[in-house]
Amino acid sequence: MLIVVGGMIGLGKSSVAEILGDHFKSDVFYESVDDNPILPLFYSESEEEIQKKRYPFLLQLYFLNTRFKSIKEALVHNNNVLDRSIYEDWYFAKKNMELDRINDLEMKIYEDLLHNMLEELEELPKKAPDVMVYLKGSFETVLNRIALRGRDFEIDESLKEYYHFLWKDYDAWVENCYNASEVLIIDMDKMDVVNNEEDKEKLIELVEQKLREVRDIEEIA
């Protein structure tokens, strides 16, 4: 079993990954945030400095590298949970290219590297996740959750437009572009899996049900 937890910044991927890891007694591979040397600079520097130092491109390469390391480890063992997937990294790179923060050449280099990495995964016993648990929510919920977790570099008012730019197309990307696994959508406007025990149990129940469906499909195939 390999589960990836995806979704917009702030919606609770790490919390959901931890809950599922505890329930399934599995390892959890968290997104590299607290020890990420580029992320605070990406959020806090001036736009001029960001462009000059090419922080968006460097950040996407950093995430791609750390994600690839995690997914290689996760795919060779049973029962693992990944906090965000290597597939979603492309979405963030693409959105930054649309903002002219990543140029065409950088995007080509990034995509070539990504494709090479995905080809490497084809050699592993397990090639893709079983399920992506996708957390969706309103933009208001996104902003509230970002504020609640209190990372200083994430809560500047000037970032609101950037967050909205990422958020507005995220659901469509999952629906129309993501095809690595089955998807289970969790509405975080309606669920508080951290503070509400019933919501937590409901999350686990929905994930278990989806995993059973996936197994049934695989047996038929």
C-alpha positions in Angstrom: 0.0 0.0 0.0 1.3 3.5 -0.9 -0.8 6.5 -0.2 0.1 10.1 -1.3 -1.7 13.0 0.4 -2.1 16.0 -2.0 -3.6 19.4 -2.0 -3.2 23.1 -1.7 -0.7 24.7 0.7 -2.2 24.8 4.2 -5.0 22.3 3.9 -3.5 19.8 6.3 -1.5 17.3 4.2 1.0 16.6 7.0 -1.7 16.1 9.6 -3.6 13.7 7.3 -0.4 11.9 6.4 0.4 11.5 10.1 -3.1 10.2 10.9 -3.0 7.6 8.1 0.6 6.6 9.0 -0.5 6.0 12.6 -3.6 4.0 11.6 -1.8 1.8 9.0 1.3 1.5 11.2 3.4 2.8 8.2 6.3 5.1 7.6 5.4 8.7 6.6 7.6 10.7 4.2 7.0 14.3 4.9 7.5 17.2 2.5 10.9 18.9 3.2 9.8 22.3 4.6 11.4 23.1 8.0 14.9 22.2 6.7 14.4 23.7 3.3 17.0 26.5 2.8 15.2 28.1 -0.2 11.6 28.2 0.9 11.8 31.2 3.3 13.7 33.2 0.7 11.1 32.3 -2.0 8.3 33.7 0.2 10.1 36.6 1.9 12.5 38.2 -0.6 11.5 41.0 -3.0 10.3 40.1 -6.4 13.5 41.6 -7.9 15.7 39.5 -5.6 13.6 36.4 -6.3 14.1 36.9 -10.1 17.7 37.7 -9.8 18.5 34.6 -7.7 16.1 32.3 -9.6 14.6 31.1 -6.3 11.5 29.5 -8.0 13.5 27.3 -10.2 15.9 26.4 -7.4 13.0 25.6 -5.1 11.3 23.3 -7.6 14.6 21.5 -8.2 15.0 21.1 -4.4 11.5 19.7 -4.0 11.9 17.4 -7.0 15.2 16.0 -5.6 13.9 15.4 -2.1 10.6 14.0 -3.3 12.4 11.6 -5.6 14.5 10.3 -2.7 11.3 9.8 -0.6 9.3 8.1 -3.3 12.2 5.7 -4.2 12.3 4.6 -0.5 8.5 4.4 -0.2 8.0 2.3 -3.4 10.3 -0.5 -2.3 8.6 -1.1 1.1 5.1 -2.0 2.0 2.6 0.4 3.7 4.0 3.9 3.3 2.4 7.4 3.2 3.8 10.3 1.2 3.1 14.0 2.1 2.6 15.4 -1.4 3.6 13.6 -4.6 6.3 14.1 -7.2 3.4 14.5 -9.7 2.2 17.7 -8.0 5.6 19.3 -8.1 5.1 19.8 -11.8 1.9 21.7 -11.1 3.8 24.2 -9.0 6.5 24.6 -11.5 4.0 25.2 -14.3 2.1 27.8 -12.3 5.4 29.7 -11.5 6.2 29.5 -15.3 2.8 31.2 -16.0 3.9 33.9 -13.6 7.2 34.3 -15.5 9.1 33.3 -12.4 10.4 30.2 -14.2 11.5 30.8 -17.8 11.0 28.4 -20.8 14.5 27.0 -20.6 14.3 26.4 -16.9 11.0 24.6 -17.4 12.5 22.4 -20.1 15.4 21.4 -17.8 13.0 20.7 -15.0 10.6 18.6 -17.2 13.5 16.6 -18.7 14.8 15.8 -15.2 11.3 14.9 -14.0 10.8 12.5 -17.0 14.1 10.9 -16.3 13.1 10.4 -12.7 9.8 8.9 -13.6 11.5 6.5 -16.0 13.7 5.3 -13.1 10.5 4.6 -11.1 9.5 2.2 -13.8 12.3 -0.1 -12.7 11.0 -0.4 -9.1 8.7 -3.2 -7.9 5.9 -0.7 -7.3 5.6 2.0 -9.9 3.0 4.4 -8.6 0.8 5.1 -5.6 -2.4 3.1 -4.9 -4.4 6.2 -4.0 -4.0 9.9 -3.8 -6.0 11.4 -0.9 -6.7 14.9 -2.3 -7.6 17.6 0.1 -9.7 20.3 -1.4 -11.2 23.4 0.2 -12.3 27.0 -0.3 -9.8 29.7 -0.6 -11.0 31.1 2.8 -10.2 27.7 4.4 -6.8 27.8 2.8 -5.9 31.2 4.2 -7.3 30.3 7.7 -5.3 27.1 7.8 -2.1 28.9 6.7 -2.6 31.5 9.4 -3.2 28.9 12.0 0.0 27.0 11.5 1.9 30.2 11.8 5.0 29.9 9.7 6.1 33.6 9.5 7.3 33.5 6.0 3.9 32.1 4.7 1.5 34.6 6.3 2.5 37.9 4.7 -0.6 39.7 3.2 1.3 40.2 -0.1 1.2 36.4 -0.7 -2.6 36.2 -0.9 -2.7 36.8 -4.6 0.0 34.1 -5.2 -2.0 31.6 -3.1 -5.1 32.3 -5.0 -3.3 31.8 -8.3 -2.2 28.4 -7.2 -5.6 27.5 -5.6 -7.9 28.4 -8.4 -6.7 25.7 -10.9 -5.7 23.0 -8.4 -8.9 21.0 -8.5 -9.0 21.1 -12.3 -5.4 19.8 -12.5 -6.3 16.8 -10.3 -9.4 16.1 -12.3 -8.0 16.5 -15.8 -4.2 15.9 -15.5 -3.4 13.6 -12.6 -3.6 9.9 -13.7 -0.9 8.1 -11.6 -3.5 6.5 -9.3 -7.1 6.5 -8.1 -8.1 9.7 -6.2 -10.1 10.1 -3.0 -11.3 13.7 -2.5 -11.7 14.9 1.0 -13.5 18.2 1.5 -11.6 20.1 4.2 -14.3 22.8 4.4 -16.4 20.1 6.1 -13.9 18.1 8.0 -11.5 18.9 10.8 -9.5 15.7 11.2 -7.1 17.2 13.8 -9.6 18.5 16.4 -12.7 16.3 15.6 -12.4 12.6 16.4 -15.5 11.7 14.3 -14.0 13.5 11.3 -10.7 11.6 11.9 -12.5 8.3 12.0 -14.5 9.2 8.9 -11.2 10.0 7.0 -9.8 6.6 7.9 -13.0 4.9 6.9 -13.1 6.6 3.5 -9.4 5.8 2.8 -9.9 2.1 3.8 -12.9 1.9 1.5 -11.0 3.4 -1.4 -8.1 1.0 -0.9 -10.6 -1.9 -1.0 -12.0 -0.6 -4.3 -8.5 -0.3 -5.8 -7.7 -3.9 -4.8 -10.9 -5.1 -6.3 -10.1 -3.3 -9.6 -6.6 -4.7 -9.6 -7.9 -8.3 -9.0 -10.3 -7.9 -11.9 -7.6 -6.6 -14.2 
